[in-house]
Amino acid sequence: MSSDGLTVGIVDDHALFREALRALLEPAVRILWEAGDGRTALQLVDARPPALVLLDLGLPRMSGLAVLRELRRRAPATRVLVVSMHDDRVLVRQALIAGAAGYALKDCDTDELRAAVEAVVAGRTFLPSRLGLSDPGELARILDGPDLPAHARLSDRESEVLELLLRGLTNAQIAVELCISEKTVDTHRTRVLHKLDAHSMVELTRYAARHGLLWD
């Protein structure tokens, strides 16, 4: 890997996967820090911004896409490579729009992950070959297309509330988690249900299952 001296931050809620990434990338790169949730990652990037962040999207405490947007705002010089188990084109599109420089899959082989890191560090966009997005014209059509699903139009805060609802948290627990009032949580919850055309948690869960929003 031609990334000697590269500083990297790893954001993933699975310690074993973080260890696997570290073992794979070191000593060719320097792992600056690791984080198991989005808020911790933002604190760390404020203190020690790396050249590259490897970011999972299924995170506790804050949605991965919200973390991505905030990372790009706080550390614009830091490149972000999403490393996710989800191969959904809509999610890839959302990540690229939010500022990701590339998107790799967790089940890719070591050579492909190294290629992804090298491409992103070199200023190129990396996408998994099996998604069929290697043609720049096809990628442009996906990025410019109007066919976003309903959940892609949620605000960052609404996305956070949706994720916590899907994790089974009550309004009171969400209020504590997000440091907002229960009344505000209820307002966001109502908006989420309305925007996703769901009339109960059962329908919301069904929507989430259809769109791959139920993280492990």
VEXKE-231550 format. One record per residue: residue number from 1; residue in one letter; chain; x, z, y of N, C-alpha, C in turn. Coordinates in nm, 2 decimals, decimal comma, m for minus. Each point is the difference from the previous one (the first is absolute). Example, Ala and Ser with C-alpha at 12.3 -4.5 7.8 and 13.67 -1.06 7.14 Angstrom:
2
  resi  resn  chain    n.px    n.pz    n.py   ca.px   ca.pz   ca.py    c.px    c.pz    c.py
     1     a      A    1,32    0,78   m0,57   m0,09    0,00    0,12    0,09    0,00    0,12
     2     s      A   m0,04   m0,07    0,11    0,09    0,00    0,11   m0,08    0,08    0,11
END
This chain:
216
  resi  resn  chain    n.px    n.pz    n.py   ca.px   ca.pz   ca.py    c.px    c.pz    c.py
     1     m      A    0,08    0,00   m0,12   m0,08    0,00    0,12    0,09    0,00    0,12
     2     s      A   m0,03   m0,09    0,10    0,08   m0,01    0,12   m0,05    0,09    0,11
     3     s      A   m0,03    0,12   m0,03   m0,07    0,09    0,10    0,09    0,13    0,02
     4     d      A    0,13   m0,01   m0,01    0,09    0,11    0,01   m0,03    0,07    0,14
     5     g      A   m0,01    0,13    0,00   m0,02    0,07    0,13   m0,14    0,01    0,04
     6     l      A   m0,09   m0,07   m0,07   m0,14    0,00    0,04   m0,06    0,14   m0,02
     7     t      A   m0,07    0,05    0,10   m0,07    0,13   m0,01   m0,14   m0,02   m0,04
     8     v      A   m0,05    0,08   m0,09   m0,14   m0,02   m0,06   m0,07    0,13    0,00
     9     g      A   m0,13   m0,01    0,03   m0,10    0,11   m0,02   m0,09   m0,04   m0,11
    10     i      A   m0,04    0,09   m0,09   m0,09   m0,02   m0,11   m0,13    0,08    0,02
    11     v      A   m0,11   m0,06    0,00   m0,13    0,07    0,02   m0,09   m0,03   m0,12
    12     d      A   m0,02    0,09   m0,09   m0,08   m0,01   m0,12   m0,04    0,14   m0,05
    13     d      A   m0,12    0,02   m0,04   m0,04    0,13   m0,04    0,04    0,03   m0,15
    14     h      A    0,06   m0,08   m0,07    0,05    0,02   m0,13    0,15    0,03    0,00
    15     a      A    0,04    0,12   m0,03    0,14    0,03    0,01    0,08   m0,08   m0,10
    16     l      A   m0,05   m0,03   m0,12    0,07   m0,07   m0,10    0,03   m0,15    0,05
    17     f      A   m0,10   m0,05    0,07    0,02   m0,14    0,05    0,11    0,00    0,11
    18     r      A   m0,01    0,10    0,08    0,11    0,01    0,11    0,14    0,01   m0,06
    19     e      A    0,01    0,08   m0,11    0,12    0,02   m0,07    0,05   m0,13   m0,06
    20     a      A   m0,10   m0,08   m0,05    0,04   m0,13   m0,06    0,05   m0,10    0,10
    21     l      A   m0,07    0,00    0,12    0,05   m0,08    0,11    0,14    0,04    0,04
    22     r      A    0,02    0,13    0,02    0,13    0,04    0,04    0,11   m0,04   m0,10
    23     a      A   m0,03    0,02   m0,13    0,10   m0,04   m0,10    0,03   m0,15    0,00
    24     l      A   m0,11   m0,08    0,03    0,02   m0,14    0,00    0,08   m0,05    0,12
    25     l      A   m0,02    0,06    0,11    0,06   m0,05    0,13    0,13    0,06    0,03
    26     e      A    0,02    0,12   m0,04    0,13    0,06    0,04    0,11   m0,05   m0,10
    27     p      A    0,13   m0,01    0,03    0,05    0,03    0,13    0,01   m0,12    0,10
    28     a      A   m0,07   m0,11   m0,03    0,00   m0,12    0,09   m0,06    0,03    0,13
    29     v      A   m0,10    0,10    0,01   m0,06    0,04    0,12    0,01    0,15    0,01
    30     r      A   m0,02    0,05    0,12    0,00    0,15    0,02   m0,14    0,05    0,02
    31     i      A   m0,05    0,08   m0,09   m0,14    0,06    0,01    0,01    0,11    0,11
    32     l      A   m0,06   m0,03    0,11    0,00    0,10    0,11   m0,09    0,12   m0,02
    33     w      A   m0,12   m0,03   m0,06   m0,09    0,11   m0,03   m0,11   m0,06   m0,09
    34     e      A   m0,08    0,10   m0,05   m0,12   m0,03   m0,09   m0,12    0,08    0,05
    35     a      A   m0,12   m0,06   m0,01   m0,12    0,07    0,04   m0,11   m0,02   m0,10
    36     g      A   m0,08    0,10   m0,03   m0,11   m0,01   m0,10   m0,13   m0,03    0,07
    37     d      A   m0,01    0,00    0,13   m0,12   m0,03    0,07    0,03   m0,06    0,14
    38     g      A   m0,11   m0,05    0,06    0,02   m0,08    0,12    0,04    0,08    0,12
    39     r      A   m0,05    0,12    0,02    0,03    0,08    0,11    0,15    0,05    0,00
    40     t      A    0,04    0,03   m0,12    0,14    0,04   m0,01    0,09   m0,12    0,03
    41     a      A   m0,04   m0,11   m0,05    0,08   m0,12    0,03    0,02   m0,03    0,15
    42     l      A   m0,11    0,02    0,07    0,00   m0,03    0,15    0,09    0,10    0,07
    43     q      A    0,00    0,13   m0,05    0,09    0,10    0,06    0,14   m0,04   m0,02
    44     l      A    0,03   m0,04   m0,13    0,14   m0,04   m0,03    0,04   m0,12    0,07
    45     v      A   m0,08   m0,10    0,02    0,04   m0,12    0,07    0,02    0,02    0,15
    46     d      A   m0,07    0,10    0,05    0,02    0,04    0,14    0,14    0,06    0,02
    47     a      A    0,04    0,08   m0,10    0,13    0,07    0,01    0,12   m0,09   m0,05
    48     r      A   m0,02   m0,08   m0,10    0,10   m0,08   m0,06   m0,05   m0,14   m0,04
    49     p      A   m0,02   m0,09    0,10   m0,05   m0,13   m0,04    0,09   m0,08   m0,08
    50     p      A   m0,03   m0,04   m0,12    0,08   m0,09   m0,08   m0,01   m0,14    0,03
    51     a      A    0,08   m0,09   m0,05   m0,01   m0,14    0,02   m0,12   m0,06   m0,08
    52     l      A   m0,03    0,07   m0,11   m0,11   m0,05   m0,09   m0,07    0,11   m0,06
    53     v      A   m0,13   m0,01   m0,01   m0,09    0,09   m0,07   m0,07   m0,07   m0,11
    54     l      A    0,01    0,06   m0,12   m0,08   m0,04   m0,12   m0,12    0,08    0,00
    55     l      A   m0,12   m0,06    0,01   m0,12    0,07    0,02   m0,11   m0,03   m0,10
    56     d      A   m0,05    0,10   m0,07   m0,12   m0,01   m0,08   m0,12    0,01    0,09
    57     l      A   m0,11   m0,06   m0,05   m0,12    0,00    0,09   m0,10    0,11   m0,05
    58     g      A    0,01    0,05   m0,12   m0,09    0,10   m0,05    0,06    0,14    0,02
    59     l      A   m0,01    0,05    0,12    0,06    0,12    0,04   m0,10    0,11    0,03
    60     p      A    0,04    0,13   m0,02   m0,09    0,11    0,04    0,02    0,03    0,15
    61     r      A   m0,10    0,07    0,06    0,01    0,05    0,14   m0,02   m0,11    0,11
    62     m      A    0,02   m0,13   m0,03   m0,01   m0,10    0,10    0,00   m0,14   m0,08
    63     s      A   m0,08   m0,09    0,04   m0,01   m0,13   m0,07    0,13   m0,07    0,02
    64     g      A    0,04   m0,08   m0,11    0,13   m0,07    0,01    0,00   m0,10    0,11
    65     l      A   m0,11   m0,07    0,02    0,00   m0,10    0,11    0,01    0,07    0,14
    66     a      A   m0,06    0,12    0,01    0,02    0,07    0,13    0,14    0,04    0,02
    67     v      A    0,06    0,05   m0,11    0,15    0,03    0,01    0,08   m0,12    0,04
    68     l      A   m0,03   m0,11   m0,06    0,07   m0,12    0,03   m0,01   m0,04    0,15
    69     r      A   m0,12    0,00    0,05   m0,02   m0,03    0,14    0,08    0,10    0,09
    70     e      A    0,00    0,13   m0,04    0,06    0,10    0,09    0,16   m0,01   m0,02
    71     l      A    0,04   m0,03   m0,11    0,15   m0,03   m0,02    0,05   m0,11    0,09
    72     r      A   m0,08   m0,11    0,00    0,04   m0,11    0,08    0,00    0,03    0,15
    73     r      A   m0,10    0,09    0,04   m0,01    0,04    0,14    0,12    0,09    0,04
    74     r      A    0,03    0,10   m0,09    0,10    0,10    0,03    0,14   m0,05   m0,01
    75     a      A    0,02   m0,09   m0,10    0,14   m0,05   m0,03   m0,01   m0,15   m0,01
    76     p      A   m0,01   m0,08    0,11   m0,02   m0,14   m0,01    0,12   m0,07   m0,06
    77     a      A    0,12    0,06    0,00    0,11   m0,07   m0,06    0,01    0,02   m0,15
    78     t      A   m0,08    0,09   m0,05    0,00    0,03   m0,15   m0,09   m0,10   m0,07
    79     r      A    0,06   m0,06   m0,10   m0,08   m0,10   m0,08   m0,07    0,08   m0,11
    80     v      A   m0,12   m0,05   m0,04   m0,08    0,07   m0,10   m0,03   m0,09   m0,12
    81     l      A    0,04    0,04   m0,11   m0,03   m0,07   m0,13   m0,11    0,08   m0,07
    82     v      A   m0,12   m0,05   m0,02   m0,10    0,07   m0,08    0,04   m0,02   m0,15
    83     v      A   m0,01    0,11   m0,07    0,02   m0,01   m0,15   m0,12    0,06   m0,06
    84     s      A   m0,09   m0,08   m0,06   m0,13    0,05   m0,04   m0,03   m0,05   m0,14
    85     m      A   m0,09    0,07   m0,07   m0,05   m0,04   m0,13   m0,11   m0,10    0,01
    86     h      A   m0,05   m0,02    0,12   m0,12   m0,09    0,02    0,04   m0,14    0,04
    87     d      A   m0,05   m0,10   m0,07    0,04   m0,14    0,02   m0,12   m0,08    0,06
    88     d      A   m0,08    0,07    0,08   m0,12   m0,06    0,07    0,05   m0,07    0,12
    89     r      A   m0,04   m0,13    0,02    0,04   m0,07    0,11   m0,05    0,05    0,13
    90     v      A   m0,12    0,06    0,00   m0,06    0,06    0,12    0,09    0,12    0,05
    91     l      A    0,05    0,08   m0,09    0,08    0,11    0,03    0,14   m0,05    0,05
    92     v      A    0,05   m0,11   m0,06    0,12   m0,06    0,05   m0,02   m0,04    0,14
    93     r      A   m0,11   m0,07    0,03   m0,03   m0,05    0,13    0,00    0,12    0,10
    94     q      A   m0,07    0,10   m0,03   m0,02    0,12    0,09    0,14    0,06    0,03
    95     a      A    0,09    0,01   m0,10    0,13    0,05    0,02    0,08   m0,08    0,09
    96     l      A   m0,01   m0,14   m0,02    0,08   m0,08    0,09   m0,05    0,00    0,15
    97     i      A   m0,13    0,01    0,01   m0,06    0,01    0,14    0,04    0,13    0,06
    98     a      A    0,01    0,11   m0,08    0,04    0,13    0,05    0,14    0,01    0,03
    99     g      A    0,08   m0,10   m0,04    0,14    0,00    0,04    0,11    0,00   m0,11
   100     a      A   m0,05   m0,01   m0,12    0,10    0,00   m0,12    0,08   m0,13    0,01
   101     a      A    0,13    0,02   m0,03    0,09   m0,12   m0,01    0,00   m0,06   m0,14
   102     g      A   m0,06    0,07   m0,09    0,00   m0,05   m0,14   m0,09    0,08   m0,09
   103     y      A   m0,03   m0,05   m0,12   m0,09    0,07   m0,09    0,05   m0,02   m0,14
   104     a      A    0,04    0,10   m0,07    0,05   m0,01   m0,14   m0,09    0,08   m0,09
   105     l      A    0,00   m0,03   m0,12   m0,09    0,07   m0,10    0,09    0,10   m0,08
   106     k      A   m0,06    0,11   m0,03    0,07    0,10   m0,07    0,04   m0,04   m0,14
   107     d      A   m0,07   m0,09   m0,06    0,04   m0,04   m0,14    0,10   m0,12    0,00
   108     c      A    0,05   m0,04    0,12    0,10   m0,11    0,00    0,13    0,05   m0,06
   109     d      A    0,08   m0,10   m0,04    0,13    0,04   m0,06    0,10    0,04    0,11
   110     t      A    0,11    0,05   m0,04    0,10    0,05    0,09    0,06   m0,11    0,09
   111     d      A    0,02   m0,12   m0,06    0,05   m0,11    0,08   m0,09   m0,04    0,11
   112     e      A   m0,13    0,00   m0,03   m0,10   m0,04    0,11   m0,01    0,11    0,11
   113     l      A    0,01    0,13   m0,04    0,00    0,10    0,10    0,12   m0,01    0,09
   114     r      A    0,11   m0,02   m0,06    0,13   m0,02    0,08   m0,02   m0,12    0,09
   115     a      A   m0,05   m0,11   m0,05   m0,02   m0,12    0,08   m0,10    0,03    0,12
   116     a      A   m0,10    0,08   m0,03   m0,09    0,04    0,11    0,07    0,07    0,11
   117     v      A    0,08    0,10   m0,04    0,07    0,08    0,10    0,09   m0,09    0,08
   118     e      A    0,08   m0,09   m0,06    0,09   m0,09    0,07   m0,07   m0,09    0,09
   119     a      A   m0,12   m0,06   m0,05   m0,07   m0,09    0,09   m0,05    0,07    0,12
   120     v      A   m0,06    0,12   m0,01   m0,06    0,07    0,11    0,11    0,04    0,10
   121     v      A    0,12    0,05   m0,05    0,11    0,04    0,09    0,05   m0,12    0,07
   122     a      A    0,00   m0,12   m0,06    0,05   m0,12    0,06   m0,10   m0,06    0,10
   123     g      A   m0,12    0,06    0,01   m0,10   m0,05    0,10   m0,10   m0,10   m0,06
   124     r      A    0,00   m0,01   m0,13   m0,10   m0,09   m0,06   m0,12    0,08   m0,05
   125     t      A   m0,11   m0,07   m0,03   m0,12    0,06   m0,06    0,01   m0,01   m0,15
   126     f      A   m0,01    0,11   m0,07    0,00   m0,01   m0,15   m0,14    0,03   m0,05
   127     l      A   m0,04   m0,09   m0,10   m0,13    0,02   m0,06    0,02   m0,03   m0,15
   128     p      A   m0,08    0,07   m0,09    0,02   m0,02   m0,14   m0,04   m0,14   m0,04
   129     s      A    0,09   m0,06   m0,08   m0,03   m0,14   m0,04   m0,13   m0,02   m0,08
   130     r      A   m0,04    0,10   m0,07   m0,12   m0,01   m0,09   m0,13   m0,01    0,08
   131     l      A    0,01    0,04    0,13   m0,12   m0,01    0,08   m0,02   m0,14    0,06
   132     g      A    0,09   m0,09   m0,02   m0,01   m0,14    0,04    0,00   m0,02    0,15
   133     l      A    0,08    0,08    0,07    0,00    0,00    0,15    0,14   m0,06    0,05
   134     s      A    0,07   m0,06   m0,09    0,13   m0,05    0,04   m0,01   m0,12    0,10
   135     d      A   m0,11   m0,07    0,00   m0,02   m0,11    0,09   m0,03    0,06    0,14
   136     p      A    0,08   m0,03    0,10   m0,03    0,05    0,14   m0,14   m0,03    0,05
   137     g      A   m0,05   m0,12   m0,04   m0,14   m0,04    0,04   m0,10    0,08   m0,06
   138     e      A    0,01    0,04   m0,12   m0,09    0,09   m0,07    0,00    0,14    0,06
   139     l      A    0,12    0,05    0,03    0,01    0,13    0,06   m0,07    0,00    0,14
   140     a      A    0,02   m0,11    0,08   m0,06   m0,01    0,13   m0,15    0,00   m0,01
   141     r      A   m0,05   m0,07   m0,10   m0,15   m0,01   m0,02   m0,06    0,14   m0,03
   142     i      A    0,07    0,08   m0,08   m0,04    0,13   m0,04    0,00    0,09    0,13
   143     l      A    0,11   m0,01    0,07    0,01    0,09    0,12   m0,10   m0,03    0,11
   144     d      A   m0,03   m0,13    0,01   m0,09   m0,04    0,11   m0,15   m0,01   m0,04
   145     g      A   m0,03    0,02   m0,13   m0,13   m0,02   m0,05   m0,10    0,11    0,05
   146     p      A   m0,13   m0,03    0,01   m0,09    0,10    0,05   m0,06    0,09   m0,10
   147     d      A    0,03   m0,02   m0,13   m0,07    0,06   m0,11    0,05    0,14   m0,03
   148     l      A    0,02    0,09    0,10    0,04    0,14   m0,03   m0,12    0,07   m0,06
   149     p      A    0,03    0,09   m0,10   m0,10    0,09   m0,05   m0,04    0,10    0,10
   150     a      A   m0,12    0,06   m0,02   m0,05    0,10    0,09    0,10    0,11    0,03
   151     h      A    0,07    0,05   m0,10    0,08    0,12    0,02    0,13   m0,03    0,08
   152     a      A    0,03   m0,13    0,01    0,11   m0,04    0,09   m0,03    0,01    0,14
   153     r      A   m0,12    0,01    0,04   m0,04    0,02    0,14   m0,03    0,14    0,04
   154     l      A    0,03    0,09   m0,09    0,00    0,14    0,04    0,11    0,04    0,09
   155     s      A   m0,02    0,10    0,09    0,11    0,04    0,08    0,09    0,09   m0,09
   156     d      A    0,12    0,03    0,06    0,10    0,08   m0,08   m0,06    0,13   m0,04
   157     r      A   m0,07    0,07    0,10   m0,06    0,13   m0,03   m0,11   m0,02   m0,11
   158     e      A   m0,08   m0,10    0,01   m0,11   m0,02   m0,10    0,06   m0,03   m0,14
   159     s      A    0,11   m0,07    0,00    0,07   m0,03   m0,13    0,06    0,13   m0,06
   160     e      A    0,05    0,09    0,09    0,04    0,13   m0,05   m0,11    0,08   m0,06
   161     v      A   m0,12    0,00    0,07   m0,11    0,08   m0,05   m0,05   m0,06   m0,13
   162     l      A   m0,01   m0,14   m0,01   m0,04   m0,06   m0,12    0,09    0,04   m0,12
   163     e      A    0,13    0,00    0,03    0,10    0,03   m0,11   m0,03    0,14   m0,05
   164     l      A   m0,02    0,10    0,09   m0,01    0,14   m0,03   m0,14    0,02   m0,07
   165     l      A   m0,10   m0,07    0,04   m0,13    0,00   m0,07    0,01   m0,04   m0,14
   166     l      A    0,08   m0,11   m0,02    0,02   m0,05   m0,14    0,08    0,09   m0,08
   167     r      A    0,08    0,08    0,06    0,08    0,10   m0,07   m0,09    0,13   m0,03
   168     g      A   m0,12    0,00    0,04   m0,09    0,11   m0,03    0,00    0,11    0,10
   169     l      A    0,06   m0,01    0,11    0,00    0,11    0,10   m0,14    0,01    0,07
   170     t      A   m0,04    0,12    0,04   m0,12    0,02    0,07    0,03   m0,02    0,15
   171     n      A   m0,11    0,00    0,08    0,02   m0,02    0,15    0,09    0,11    0,05
   172     a      A   m0,02    0,12   m0,04    0,07    0,12    0,05    0,15   m0,02   m0,04
   173     q      A    0,03   m0,04   m0,12    0,14   m0,02   m0,04    0,07   m0,12    0,07
   174     i      A   m0,08   m0,11    0,03    0,05   m0,11    0,08    0,03    0,05    0,14
   175     a      A   m0,08    0,08    0,06    0,02    0,05    0,13    0,13    0,07    0,01
   176     v      A    0,03    0,09   m0,10    0,12    0,07    0,00    0,12   m0,09   m0,02
   177     e      A   m0,01   m0,10   m0,09    0,11   m0,09   m0,03    0,03   m0,09    0,12
   178     l      A   m0,10   m0,04    0,08    0,03   m0,09    0,11    0,00    0,07    0,13
   179     c      A   m0,02    0,13    0,00    0,00    0,08    0,12   m0,10   m0,04    0,10
   180     i      A   m0,12   m0,03   m0,05   m0,11   m0,04    0,09   m0,12    0,09   m0,04
   181     s      A   m0,11   m0,01    0,08   m0,12    0,09   m0,03   m0,08   m0,06   m0,11
   182     e      A   m0,08    0,08   m0,07   m0,09   m0,05   m0,10   m0,10   m0,10    0,06
   183     k      A   m0,04    0,02    0,12   m0,10   m0,09    0,07    0,07   m0,14    0,01
   184     t      A    0,12    0,00    0,04    0,07   m0,13    0,01    0,02   m0,07   m0,14
   185     v      A    0,03    0,08   m0,10    0,01   m0,05   m0,13   m0,14   m0,07   m0,04
   186     d      A   m0,11    0,08    0,03   m0,13   m0,05   m0,04   m0,03   m0,14    0,07
   187     t      A    0,05   m0,01    0,13   m0,02   m0,12    0,07    0,07   m0,11   m0,06
   188     h      A    0,13    0,02   m0,04    0,08   m0,10   m0,06   m0,06   m0,04   m0,14
   189     r      A   m0,05    0,10   m0,07   m0,06   m0,02   m0,13   m0,12   m0,09    0,01
   190     t      A   m0,08    0,02    0,10   m0,12   m0,08    0,02    0,04   m0,14    0,03
   191     r      A    0,10   m0,02    0,09    0,04   m0,13    0,03    0,06   m0,08   m0,11
   192     v      A    0,08    0,07   m0,09    0,05   m0,06   m0,12   m0,11   m0,05   m0,09
   193     l      A   m0,09    0,09   m0,03   m0,11   m0,04   m0,08   m0,08   m0,12    0,05
   194     h      A   m0,02    0,00    0,13   m0,07   m0,11    0,07    0,08   m0,13   m0,01
   195     k      A    0,12    0,00    0,03    0,09   m0,12    0,00    0,01   m0,06   m0,14
   196     l      A    0,00    0,09   m0,10    0,02   m0,05   m0,14   m0,13   m0,02   m0,07
   197     d      A   m0,11    0,02    0,08   m0,14   m0,02   m0,06   m0,02    0,08   m0,12
   198     a      A    0,04    0,13    0,01   m0,02    0,09   m0,11   m0,09    0,12    0,05
   199     h      A   m0,09    0,04   m0,09   m0,10    0,10    0,04    0,02    0,14   m0,06
   200     s      A    0,11    0,01   m0,08    0,03    0,12   m0,07    0,15   m0,01   m0,05
   201     m      A    0,05    0,12   m0,04    0,14    0,00   m0,06    0,01   m0,08   m0,12
   202     v      A   m0,11   m0,01   m0,08    0,00   m0,08   m0,12    0,02   m0,15    0,04
   203     e      A   m0,07   m0,05    0,10    0,02   m0,14    0,04    0,13   m0,02    0,06
   204     l      A    0,05    0,10    0,08    0,13   m0,01    0,06    0,11   m0,01   m0,11
   205     t      A   m0,01    0,08   m0,11    0,09    0,00   m0,10    0,00   m0,14   m0,08
   206     r      A   m0,12   m0,05   m0,01   m0,01   m0,13   m0,07    0,07   m0,11    0,09
   207     y      A   m0,02    0,01    0,13    0,06   m0,10    0,09    0,15    0,01   m0,02
   208     a      A    0,05    0,13    0,00    0,15    0,02   m0,01    0,05   m0,05   m0,13
   209     a      A   m0,07    0,02   m0,11    0,04   m0,05   m0,13    0,01   m0,16    0,00
   210     r      A   m0,10   m0,06    0,07    0,00   m0,15    0,00    0,12   m0,06    0,08
   211     h      A    0,05    0,08    0,10    0,10   m0,05    0,09    0,13    0,07   m0,02
   212     g      A    0,02    0,07   m0,12    0,13    0,05   m0,03    0,05    0,11    0,09
   213     l      A   m0,10    0,08    0,05    0,04    0,11    0,10    0,01    0,13   m0,07
   214     l      A   m0,02    0,01   m0,13    0,01    0,13   m0,07    0,15    0,02   m0,05
   215     w      A    0,08    0,07    0,09    0,14    0,01   m0,04    0,02    0,11   m0,11
   216     d      A    0,11   m0,02   m0,07    0,03    0,10   m0,10    0,06    0,12    0,06
END
